[in-house]
Amino acid sequence: MSSDTGARPPEPTPAERVRSVLAAARSLTVVTHGYRCDLTGAHRLDDRARLTLRLPADGHLAAAVGGAPHGDLAAMLQFTDVAPTAVRDRVRARVTLSGWLTQAGAATAAGGVDLRLDPVRVTFGTADDVVFVGLDELVLAEADPLAEHEAGLLLHLADDHPDAVERLARLVPPHHLHGVRRVAPLAVDRYGVTLRLEHARAHHDVRLPFAVPLRDAAEFGDRVQALLTAAHGCPRRRRGLRTRP
């Protein structure tokens, strides 16, 4: 479950989060009628949010598309956004693109073929909600500048600077820390850092907004340092709050 602190801090739109998940993902699941497979390193996304799969020309999906009556195959592409840090309930979001797979161009000399998904429906789901994302919104949206760097940044913060995580927790209002046993960084985007606060049998998330949204990964250190400076003037909320599993 999640919560916020008073006025909701700025955060990426669902369309931007979809673009970020697609940009950072290394794997996906393809589901067609009577068939399901997991793929790794097979997809790419262009600037207009068009998704293409590079697959073996003699594989099942390529054959199914080639044998479809009109050369297009109904398919769902599913992406799971998993937190890189060791937190409870690591699945942060699920993205599903439903549409039609068609072959884009001839087979390559290496025996590969490109299958393009023409999406009809896009959904973005979290533990709290599932929303539909308009195709026009998706085309206009951009991935977060930290999307492909987020995992490394979060792991560095959690593993190498647990003291900084404890200091960041001082920015959380006291009533949100009641009963909290552990705090860990869950996510980061251009607008701020999200901490997961874990209780004995539950958890909730709190966003700590940056004073100014960052433009690229090079600015991450300065933004976190600004938060730590702000936390320096806050009283220590609790002693012994764990920042490791």
Buried (B, 14 or more C-beta within 10 A) or exposed (E): EBEEBEEEBEBBBBBBBBBBBBBBBEEBBBBBEEEEBEBEEBBEBEEEBBBBBBBBBEBEBBEBBEEBEEEBBEBBBBBBBEBBBEBBEBEBBBBBBBBBBBBBEEBEEEEBBBBBBBBEEBBBBBEEEEBEBEBEBBEBBBBBBBBEBBBEBBBEBBEEBBEBBBBBBBBBEEEBBEEBEBBBBBBBBBBBBBBBBBEEEEBBBBBBBBEEBBEEBEBBEEBBEEBBEBBEEBEEBBEEBBBEE
